[in-house]
Amino acid sequence: MIRITNELNDLISWINEYFDENEIEKAIIGVSGGIDSAVMTSLLNRALGNRRIIPVLLPCESEKQDQIDAKRLCDRFHMDPLVYDLEKTFDAFREETNEKTQPLNMVARGNIKARLRMLTLYDIANRIGNSLVVGTTNKTEAMIGYATKYGDGGVDIEPLQDFHKSEIYELAELLGDIPIEIIEKSPSAGLWEGQTDEKELGMSYAEIEKSLEIIIRLNEESLIIKENEIVRKVYSMVKKNRHKSLHPPYFYRKEIY
């Protein structure tokens, strides 16, 4: 917590300087009712002020409580969110593609929703102009690839990507303006009814972070990685999802010019 306390002001200053140096006026953020977007909204409010933030609610077969919490957060920062109900758009897309391929499984349905949400945020950015879409991905999710490519992973700036999930909660405690209902609820991407991150992943964020610490410290030949089921599972996710890194992989030429 001491380290996070020392870094908080630096993080807020970095956000402010990035927008000012690039002469960007507005920050557009999808507010889900979850902890990550809540912390990111609070940071933006401190760095830029609420008049420079465009919060957007993007329900799509979403839990009603998530919308309630998202609106509660916006009220706390005296912001009127834009609300785009994407359910009809999602249904139309699903019906069209079902005729040509196969019915969607749960993960595929969730990925489409995430991409529709990001498409909407960028449409808003284009219409408003001089704005950036702000991401809410944390380090734990980024390392195991728990994000949708060109969905929640497709943004202009990721201020929280070097902070683990547990540290997001520490930031929330330090900021002191996140509604308790958001802090205490189970983390969820809101991709289908009853979905929670830890249920979908099959392990807790604490177990994932402990495993990541081991993986970073040890090489892949370590017996700890091979013999510990959870560490082995997390390591497999890290390897499998390297293609979701911030910069797409490319052939690196040896010539220097």
C-alpha positions as CSV (number, residue, x, y, z in Angstrom):
1,M,0.0,0.0,0.0
2,I,2.9,2.4,0.7
3,R,4.2,2.0,-2.8
4,I,0.7,2.7,-4.3
5,T,0.3,5.7,-2.1
6,N,3.5,7.2,-3.4
7,E,2.6,6.4,-7.0
8,L,-1.0,7.7,-7.0
9,N,-0.1,11.4,-7.6
10,D,2.4,10.4,-10.2
11,L,-0.3,8.4,-12.0
12,I,-2.7,11.3,-12.0
13,S,0.0,13.7,-13.2
14,W,0.9,11.3,-16.0
15,I,-2.7,11.2,-17.2
16,N,-2.9,15.0,-17.1
17,E,0.4,15.5,-18.9
18,Y,-0.4,12.9,-21.6
19,F,-3.7,14.6,-22.5
20,D,-2.2,18.1,-22.4
21,E,1.0,17.3,-24.3
22,N,-1.0,15.7,-27.0
23,E,-3.6,18.5,-26.9
24,I,-6.5,16.1,-26.3
25,E,-9.6,17.7,-24.9
26,K,-11.9,14.8,-24.0
27,A,-11.6,11.4,-22.4
28,I,-14.2,8.8,-23.4
29,I,-14.6,5.8,-21.0
30,G,-17.1,2.9,-20.9
31,V,-18.4,2.8,-17.3
32,S,-19.5,-0.8,-16.5
33,G,-20.4,-0.6,-12.8
34,G,-17.2,-2.5,-12.0
35,I,-14.1,-1.6,-10.0
36,D,-11.7,-1.0,-12.9
37,S,-13.8,1.5,-14.8
38,A,-14.8,3.1,-11.5
39,V,-11.1,3.7,-10.4
40,M,-10.2,4.9,-13.9
41,T,-13.1,7.4,-13.9
42,S,-12.1,8.7,-10.5
43,L,-8.5,9.1,-11.8
44,L,-9.7,10.9,-14.9
45,N,-11.8,13.2,-12.7
46,R,-8.8,14.2,-10.7
47,A,-6.5,14.5,-13.7
48,L,-8.8,16.3,-16.1
49,G,-11.9,17.4,-14.3
50,N,-15.4,16.1,-15.0
51,R,-16.1,18.4,-17.9
52,R,-13.5,16.7,-20.0
53,I,-14.9,13.2,-19.4
54,I,-17.5,11.5,-21.5
55,P,-18.7,8.5,-19.5
56,V,-20.7,5.9,-21.5
57,L,-23.0,3.1,-20.4
58,L,-23.2,0.3,-22.8
59,P,-25.7,-2.3,-21.6
60,C,-26.1,-5.5,-23.6
61,E,-28.0,-8.3,-21.9
62,S,-26.4,-6.7,-18.8
63,E,-27.2,-7.1,-15.1
64,K,-29.5,-4.3,-14.0
65,Q,-27.4,-3.8,-10.9
66,D,-24.4,-3.0,-13.0
67,Q,-26.3,-0.1,-14.7
68,I,-27.5,1.1,-11.3
69,D,-23.9,1.1,-10.0
70,A,-22.5,2.8,-13.1
71,K,-25.1,5.6,-12.8
72,R,-24.4,6.0,-9.1
73,L,-20.7,6.4,-9.9
74,C,-21.4,9.1,-12.5
75,D,-23.7,10.9,-10.1
76,R,-20.9,11.0,-7.6
77,F,-18.7,12.9,-10.0
78,H,-21.6,15.1,-11.2
79,M,-21.5,13.7,-14.8
80,D,-24.4,12.8,-17.1
81,P,-23.5,9.6,-18.9
82,L,-24.4,8.7,-22.5
83,V,-26.4,5.5,-22.6
84,Y,-26.4,3.2,-25.6
85,D,-28.5,0.0,-25.3
86,L,-26.7,-2.4,-27.7
87,E,-29.0,-5.4,-27.2
88,K,-31.0,-4.9,-30.5
89,T,-27.7,-4.3,-32.4
90,F,-26.3,-7.5,-30.9
91,D,-29.4,-9.5,-31.7
92,A,-29.4,-8.3,-35.3
93,F,-25.7,-9.2,-35.7
94,R,-26.1,-12.6,-34.1
95,E,-29.1,-13.5,-36.3
96,E,-27.3,-12.4,-39.5
97,T,-24.2,-14.4,-38.7
98,N,-26.0,-17.5,-37.4
99,E,-27.5,-18.0,-40.9
100,K,-24.0,-18.2,-42.4
101,T,-21.9,-20.0,-39.8
102,Q,-22.8,-21.8,-36.5
103,P,-24.7,-20.6,-33.4
104,L,-22.6,-18.7,-30.9
105,N,-21.2,-20.2,-27.7
106,M,-21.1,-18.1,-24.6
107,V,-17.5,-16.9,-25.1
108,A,-18.1,-15.8,-28.7
109,R,-21.3,-14.0,-27.6
110,G,-19.2,-12.1,-25.0
111,N,-16.5,-11.2,-27.5
112,I,-19.1,-9.7,-29.9
113,K,-20.5,-7.6,-27.0
114,A,-17.1,-6.3,-26.1
115,R,-16.3,-5.4,-29.7
116,L,-19.7,-3.7,-30.2
117,R,-19.0,-1.6,-27.1
118,M,-15.6,-0.5,-28.3
119,L,-17.0,0.2,-31.8
120,T,-19.6,2.5,-30.1
121,L,-16.9,4.3,-28.0
122,Y,-14.9,5.0,-31.1
123,D,-17.9,6.2,-33.0
124,I,-18.5,8.7,-30.1
125,A,-14.9,9.7,-30.2
126,N,-15.1,10.4,-34.0
127,R,-18.3,12.4,-33.6
128,I,-16.9,14.5,-30.7
129,G,-13.4,14.9,-32.1
130,N,-10.2,15.6,-30.3
131,S,-10.7,12.8,-27.8
132,L,-9.2,9.5,-26.6
133,V,-10.8,6.2,-25.7
134,V,-9.5,5.3,-22.2
135,G,-9.0,1.6,-21.3
136,T,-9.5,0.0,-17.9
137,T,-7.4,-3.2,-18.2
138,N,-5.2,-4.1,-15.2
139,K,-1.9,-5.9,-15.2
140,T,-3.3,-9.2,-14.0
141,E,-5.8,-9.4,-16.8
142,A,-3.3,-8.2,-19.4
143,M,-0.7,-10.9,-18.4
144,I,-3.2,-13.8,-18.8
145,G,-4.9,-12.3,-21.8
146,Y,-8.2,-11.9,-20.1
147,A,-9.4,-9.3,-22.5
148,T,-11.1,-9.3,-25.9
149,K,-8.9,-8.4,-28.8
150,Y,-10.3,-5.2,-30.5
151,G,-12.9,-5.1,-27.7
152,D,-11.9,-3.9,-24.2
153,G,-8.3,-4.4,-25.4
154,G,-8.7,-1.9,-28.2
155,V,-8.2,1.5,-26.7
156,D,-6.0,4.6,-27.1
157,I,-4.5,4.6,-23.6
158,E,-4.2,2.1,-20.7
159,P,-3.2,4.0,-17.5
160,L,-3.9,1.0,-15.2
161,Q,-2.1,-1.7,-17.2
162,D,0.9,-1.8,-14.9
163,F,-1.3,-2.3,-11.7
164,H,-2.4,-5.7,-10.6
165,K,-6.1,-6.3,-9.8
166,S,-5.3,-6.3,-6.0
167,E,-3.7,-2.9,-6.5
168,I,-6.8,-1.5,-8.2
169,Y,-8.6,-2.1,-4.9
170,E,-5.8,-0.3,-3.1
171,L,-6.2,2.6,-5.5
172,A,-9.9,2.6,-4.8
173,E,-9.3,2.8,-1.0
174,L,-6.8,5.6,-1.5
175,L,-9.1,7.6,-3.8
176,G,-11.9,7.3,-1.3
177,D,-14.7,8.2,-3.7
178,I,-15.7,4.8,-5.2
179,P,-19.2,3.7,-4.1
180,I,-18.9,0.8,-1.6
181,E,-21.4,-1.2,-3.7
182,I,-18.8,-1.3,-6.5
183,I,-15.9,-2.2,-4.3
184,E,-17.7,-5.1,-2.6
185,K,-19.3,-6.7,-5.7
186,S,-17.7,-9.7,-7.5
187,P,-15.6,-8.6,-10.5
188,S,-17.4,-9.2,-13.8
189,A,-17.0,-8.2,-17.4
190,G,-20.8,-8.2,-17.7
191,L,-20.8,-10.5,-20.7
192,W,-23.7,-12.7,-19.7
193,E,-26.1,-13.2,-16.8
194,G,-24.4,-14.4,-13.7
195,Q,-20.9,-14.1,-15.2
196,T,-18.1,-13.3,-12.8
197,D,-14.4,-13.1,-13.7
198,E,-13.2,-15.6,-11.1
199,K,-16.0,-18.1,-11.9
200,E,-15.1,-17.9,-15.6
201,L,-11.3,-18.2,-14.9
202,G,-11.8,-21.0,-12.5
203,M,-9.6,-19.4,-9.8
204,S,-9.4,-16.3,-7.7
205,Y,-7.4,-13.2,-8.6
206,A,-5.3,-13.8,-5.5
207,E,-4.3,-17.2,-6.9
208,I,-3.6,-15.8,-10.3
209,E,-1.4,-13.0,-8.9
210,K,0.5,-15.4,-6.7
211,S,1.1,-17.7,-9.7
212,L,2.2,-14.8,-11.9
213,E,4.8,-13.8,-9.2
214,I,6.2,-17.3,-9.3
215,I,6.2,-17.4,-13.2
216,I,8.0,-14.1,-13.4
217,R,10.6,-15.1,-10.8
218,L,11.2,-18.6,-12.2
219,N,11.9,-20.0,-15.6
220,E,9.4,-22.3,-17.4
221,E,11.5,-25.4,-16.5
222,S,10.9,-24.9,-12.8
223,L,9.3,-27.9,-11.0
224,I,7.0,-25.5,-9.1
225,I,5.4,-24.5,-12.4
226,K,5.2,-28.1,-13.6
227,E,3.8,-29.6,-10.4
228,N,1.5,-26.8,-9.2
229,E,-1.8,-27.2,-11.0
230,I,-2.9,-23.5,-10.6
231,V,0.6,-22.1,-11.5
232,R,0.6,-24.4,-14.5
233,K,-2.8,-23.3,-15.6
234,V,-1.9,-19.6,-15.3
235,Y,1.4,-20.2,-17.1
236,S,-0.5,-21.8,-20.0
237,M,-2.8,-18.8,-20.2
238,V,0.2,-16.4,-20.3
239,K,1.8,-18.4,-23.2
240,K,-1.4,-18.9,-25.1
241,N,-2.4,-15.2,-25.0
242,R,0.8,-13.5,-25.9
243,H,-0.8,-12.5,-29.2
244,K,-3.0,-10.1,-27.2
245,S,0.0,-8.0,-26.1
246,L,-0.4,-4.2,-26.5
247,H,1.6,-4.3,-29.8
248,P,0.8,-7.1,-32.2
249,P,3.7,-9.4,-32.9
250,Y,5.7,-8.7,-36.0
251,F,8.8,-10.0,-37.8
252,Y,11.8,-8.2,-36.3
253,R,14.4,-7.3,-39.0
254,K,18.0,-7.3,-38.0
255,E,19.0,-4.4,-40.1
256,I,19.3,-1.1,-38.3
257,Y,18.3,2.0,-40.3
